[in-house]
């Protein structure tokens, strides 16, 4: 489109009269025209609208009325919100350290393995390529009571008591978290492997000559040099756990959010408020809370990267 | 690789580590193995947790595929993911290239503005997008599923970083030869960053193939569902017929796994590239 327009102009004398530098500027804005329109309409305008809707009592049917911060006050007094807030924080503070520790341990040892290295790496990486909505059903099946569920069958074979898993208020959150950790682990392993490989071997050789033990090398060389990788993965996986939805929606579809909302994360609450209750203003206020949480994580990242 | 410790004890420790790594890796794919093996079992055999079905059968696949819905969802997902991927590969590169290689006033502001959209989570935008789709009649259409993802700041940033490594001399030489700026981008610069392009394509395709919340919101008729949304509604219908649910899940998982087996090296490299540079 721009191409043609510019060609058309080029046939006239105007285009030929422009300096090379000027032509470059015209090309640049020509290339950016459609993308700028896209970002303005599909990113910036909706962002503003989300903030605006959060200050209204809009329910899709009537005209939105301005209510100020009433939606946020309502959130503070809503026990479901606090339950959801607690769940979301739990997903984050359990999911991130557990998955990072597992991924680092695997990558650290896999890095020293030559025999079948590619094959073993592929085993860990495969779950990352799966569809969360599909695998949620596989895990849900594993969690069923005997004689259906794998986990309870194994427990009963070894004489352990049956576990309720998804039916329990205490076990359901970790049960939903497990497939999320499982699916993300492979990504973290390959990123750690790349980070480990980027550390110059001369550091290790020098330490070795000085007779430094493996544990000290790990603490004094490997981990400090992996700092940027670790910060990236902490932020990346924190954002992922804060936004958890697919697994929860599919594993608790009969009773969305689990028994007594025991597994309900913020995004599921947003989804239900907006698209089951059509309480758009209240849902938008919840998205603002999600935005603030993600903003806080990103600010912590910037801070950590600067402290280097 | 870290230097090897010598001696039989270290060798033994390594052997143990290797065995544990392999065992852990096999445990990782256990859910996939069970999913595929159950999809090959008939209903009477489902509760028998043997890994290999005693009487493997493709009946479940025939049942699931015969009502046509799955093929439709499969095609919907494939079409949506391919179109969105092509759009991202084209526009993200074009914008990344312009921001990396052109000098003009306002460049930095455009870059910062695009970058700043990374701070806005999708979930915050689904309500305004829904309103927009409703007003424009995009609800329950393919365009409705696709429009939010046609360009991404992530892809733009990734491509910008790669175009910065392309030497200006190449571009100048093409300019002297009389190529126009679009031809320079398309024929000279783009082929020089193919690793980044494939990384972007892999990442975009994967995230659209597995996307759930937005297609769930924007589609209401079953013909328009993408595979994850369709599978979810199918599984709710089946409730206890786990062998059919596993077959559906296997169909959703199979394409990405097959592509991975063929292109393993590129995919791992692409994901690392996208992860570290993006």
Boltz contact constraints between the chains, C-beta under 6 A:
constraints:
  - contact:
      token1: [A, 3]
      token2: [B, 182]
      max_distance: 6.0
  - contact:
      token1: [A, 24]
      token2: [B, 102]
      max_distance: 6.0
  - contact:
      token1: [A, 25]
      token2: [B, 104]
      max_distance: 6.0
  - contact:
      token1: [A, 27]
      token2: [B, 181]
      max_distance: 6.0
  - contact:
      token1: [A, 28]
      token2: [B, 98]
      max_distance: 6.0
  - contact:
      token1: [A, 28]
      token2: [B, 102]
      max_distance: 6.0
  - contact:
      token1: [A, 28]
      token2: [B, 104]
      max_distance: 6.0
  - contact:
      token1: [A, 31]
      token2: [B, 94]
      max_distance: 6.0
  - contact:
      token1: [A, 31]
      token2: [B, 98]
      max_distance: 6.0
  - contact:
      token1: [A, 32]
      token2: [B, 98]
      max_distance: 6.0
  - contact:
      token1: [A, 35]
      token2: [B, 91]
      max_distance: 6.0
  - contact:
      token1: [A, 35]
      token2: [B, 95]
      max_distance: 6.0
  - contact:
      token1: [A, 35]
      token2: [B, 151]
      max_distance: 6.0
  - contact:
      token1: [A, 38]
      token2: [B, 151]
      max_distance: 6.0
  - contact:
      token1: [A, 39]
      token2: [B, 114]
      max_distance: 6.0
  - contact:
      token1: [A, 43]
      token2: [B, 117]
      max_distance: 6.0
  - contact:
      token1: [A, 46]
      token2: [B, 125]
      max_distance: 6.0
  - contact:
      token1: [A, 46]
      token2: [B, 128]
      max_distance: 6.0
  - contact:
      token1: [A, 46]
      token2: [B, 129]
      max_distance: 6.0
  - contact:
      token1: [A, 47]
      token2: [B, 120]
      max_distance: 6.0
  - contact:
      token1: [A, 49]
      token2: [B, 128]
      max_distance: 6.0
  - contact:
      token1: [A, 50]
      token2: [B, 124]
      max_distance: 6.0
  - contact:
      token1: [A, 50]
      token2: [B, 128]
      max_distance: 6.0
  - contact:
      token1: [A, 109]
      token2: [B, 17]
      max_distance: 6.0
  - contact:
      token1: [A, 109]
      token2: [B, 21]
      max_distance: 6.0
  - contact:
      token1: [A, 110]
      token2: [B, 21]
      max_distance: 6.0
  - contact:
      token1: [A, 113]
      token2: [B, 18]
      max_distance: 6.0
  - contact:
      token1: [A, 120]
      token2: [B, 21]
      max_distance: 6.0
  - contact:
      token1: [A, 120]
      token2: [B, 22]
      max_distance: 6.0
  - contact:
      token1: [A, 120]
      token2: [B, 25]
      max_distance: 6.0
  - contact:
      token1: [A, 123]
      token2: [B, 25]
      max_distance: 6.0
  - contact:
      token1: [A, 123]
      token2: [B, 28]
      max_distance: 6.0
  - contact:
      token1: [A, 123]
      token2: [B, 29]
      max_distance: 6.0
  - contact:
      token1: [A, 124]
      token2: [B, 25]
      max_distance: 6.0
  - contact:
      token1: [A, 124]
      token2: [B, 28]
      max_distance: 6.0
  - contact:
      token1: [A, 126]
      token2: [B, 29]
      max_distance: 6.0
  - contact:
      token1: [A, 127]
      token2: [B, 28]
      max_distance: 6.0
  - contact:
      token1: [A, 129]
      token2: [B, 256]
      max_distance: 6.0
  - contact:
      token1: [A, 129]
      token2: [B, 260]
      max_distance: 6.0
  - contact:
      token1: [A, 130]
      token2: [B, 253]
      max_distance: 6.0
  - contact:
      token1: [A, 131]
      token2: [B, 210]
      max_distance: 6.0
  - contact:
      token1: [A, 131]
      token2: [B, 228]
      max_distance: 6.0
  - contact:
      token1: [A, 131]
      token2: [B, 252]
      max_distance: 6.0
  - contact:
      token1: [A, 133]
      token2: [B, 212]
      max_distance: 6.0
  - contact:
      token1: [A, 133]
      token2: [B, 228]
      max_distance: 6.0
  - contact:
      token1: [A, 133]
      token2: [B, 232]
      max_distance: 6.0
  - contact:
      token1: [A, 134]
      token2: [B, 231]
      max_distance: 6.0
  - contact:
      token1: [A, 134]
      token2: [B, 249]
      max_distance: 6.0
  - contact:
      token1: [A, 134]
      token2: [B, 252]
      max_distance: 6.0
  - contact:
      token1: [A, 134]
      token2: [B, 253]
      max_distance: 6.0
  - contact:
      token1: [A, 137]
      token2: [B, 235]
      max_distance: 6.0
  - contact:
      token1: [A, 137]
      token2: [B, 245]
      max_distance: 6.0
  - contact:
      token1: [A, 137]
      token2: [B, 249]
      max_distance: 6.0
  - contact:
      token1: [A, 138]
      token2: [B, 31]
      max_distance: 6.0
  - contact:
      token1: [A, 138]
      token2: [B, 35]
      max_distance: 6.0
  - contact:
      token1: [A, 138]
      token2: [B, 249]
      max_distance: 6.0
  - contact:
      token1: [A, 141]
      token2: [B, 242]
      max_distance: 6.0
  - contact:
      token1: [A, 147]
      token2: [B, 47]
      max_distance: 6.0
  - contact:
      token1: [A, 150]
      token2: [B, 49]
      max_distance: 6.0
  - contact:
      token1: [A, 153]
      token2: [B, 49]
      max_distance: 6.0
  - contact:
      token1: [A, 190]
      token2: [B, 268]
      max_distance: 6.0
  - contact:
      token1: [A, 190]
      token2: [B, 272]
      max_distance: 6.0
  - contact:
      token1: [A, 191]
      token2: [B, 275]
      max_distance: 6.0
  - contact:
      token1: [A, 194]
      token2: [B, 272]
      max_distance: 6.0
  - contact:
      token1: [A, 204]
      token2: [B, 2]
      max_distance: 6.0
  - contact:
      token1: [A, 204]
      token2: [B, 3]
      max_distance: 6.0
  - contact:
      token1: [A, 205]
      token2: [B, 3]
      max_distance: 6.0
  - contact:
      token1: [A, 208]
      token2: [B, 3]
      max_distance: 6.0
  - contact:
      token1: [A, 245]
      token2: [B, 213]
      max_distance: 6.0
  - contact:
      token1: [A, 246]
      token2: [B, 212]
      max_distance: 6.0
  - contact:
      token1: [A, 250]
      token2: [B, 232]
      max_distance: 6.0
  - contact:
      token1: [A, 253]
      token2: [B, 236]
      max_distance: 6.0
  - contact:
      token1: [A, 267]
      token2: [B, 123]
      max_distance: 6.0
  - contact:
      token1: [A, 274]
      token2: [B, 127]
      max_distance: 6.0
  - contact:
      token1: [A, 275]
      token2: [B, 217]
      max_distance: 6.0
  - contact:
      token1: [A, 280]
      token2: [B, 127]
      max_distance: 6.0
  - contact:
      token1: [A, 284]
      token2: [B, 127]
      max_distance: 6.0
  - contact:
      token1: [A, 287]
      token2: [B, 123]
      max_distance: 6.0
  - contact:
      token1: [A, 287]
      token2: [B, 124]
      max_distance: 6.0
  - contact:
      token1: [A, 290]
      token2: [B, 121]
      max_distance: 6.0
  - contact:
      token1: [A, 290]
      token2: [B, 123]
      max_distance: 6.0
  - contact:
      token1: [A, 291]
      token2: [B, 124]
      max_distance: 6.0
  - contact:
      token1: [A, 294]
      token2: [B, 121]
      max_distance: 6.0
